Amino acid sequence: MYVCFNSTFEYIQSCIYNIYRPIVVFMKKKKENRTKEMKKPWPTKDAMEQVYEMKLWGDNNSDFYSGIGSHDPEIVNPYIAVLTSFLTSFKNPLVVCDLGCGDFNVGKELVRHTKKYIAIDIVKDLIEHNKSIFKEENLEFHCLDIAVDNLPSGDCAILRQVLQHLSNTEVQSIVSKLTDFKYVILTEHIPEGRFTPNKEIISGQGTRLKKQSGLDVFAPPFNFKVKEEKQLLSVILNDRKGVILTTLYNNF
Ligand SMILES: C[S@@+](CC[C@H](N)C(=O)[O-])C[C@H]1O[C@@H](n2cnc3c(N)ncnc32)[C@H](O)[C@@H]1O
């Protein structure tokens, strides 16, 4: 095939293009691969350890801080009130498993209303820290990955602002274990109004809110089935920052 050039300049331009094009394509591919490698999810344990080490959820000058959602009185106080009301409504107090207990600023207010309170988190140093501070006869701390490990048995599972940070695969694995508990109390930070549920995220500091999404355990791919559902609390955050919704599920 003959290619006609109108000028020497055009000819030189074409030569340069033909020489450099494969190099540019090669460099572009290399950059794309590097970006893909960087986006490869970390193990959740490492991601959560980093969140606490680097104070990615903020800092209140303590060694471990689980974020404003665990400390702001406007968010925390009504939650403690509804949970207290639920837990004290039983003649025989419940065995509660707090899955993803965090810095325990919230959990510590519930222990006294339970028969036994089993608090679990994936971050070992956080669990050791909690053990050294919070000591009650009916309180146990365990370091477990709730997506991977077997869960202790109990009457009621509490998951407060935990699933919102986890990938769909991990949520799926956790949801499949929740049917062992008679009661499940789930708290999730979701967008206000309508949204596309369950968009995929990489487990870590962030939530689905950055994708204008939130968790809905009844929607695909989770399709959680329960006997009864009751909304216990809804806290609307200022500046359209979403809603923190607490729901009670009754499994049997
Ligand atoms: C935003 S904090 C909420 C803490 C607490 N539930 C509260 O409301 O104050 C989420 C917690 O879940 C824990 N977590 C995340 N994935 C976990 C997993 N797979 N197994 C156990 N804990 C996990 C994190 O380490 C973190 O402490």
The ligand as an ORCA input file, in Angstrom:
! r2SCAN-3c Opt
* xyz 0 1
  C     -17.911      1.936     62.129
  S     -17.373      0.786     63.295
  C     -18.855      0.609     64.294
  C     -18.542      0.162     65.691
  C     -19.745     -0.088     66.604
  N     -20.621     -1.107     66.067
  C     -20.523      1.192     66.865
  O     -21.608      1.345     66.300
  O     -20.034      2.014     67.605
  C     -17.329     -0.774     62.404
  C     -16.579     -1.860     63.165
  O     -16.767     -3.110     62.510
  C     -15.568     -3.842     62.583
  N     -15.552     -4.865     61.513
  C     -15.543     -4.643     60.185
  N     -15.497     -5.800     59.510
  C     -15.494     -6.786     60.436
  C     -15.457     -8.201     60.341
  N     -15.418     -8.831     59.161
  N     -15.460     -8.915     61.491
  C     -15.531     -8.288     62.699
  N     -15.547     -6.945     62.840
  C     -15.540     -6.192     61.723
  C     -14.493     -2.781     62.409
  O     -13.235     -3.192     62.854
  C     -15.076     -1.637     63.232
  O     -14.623     -1.673     64.553
*
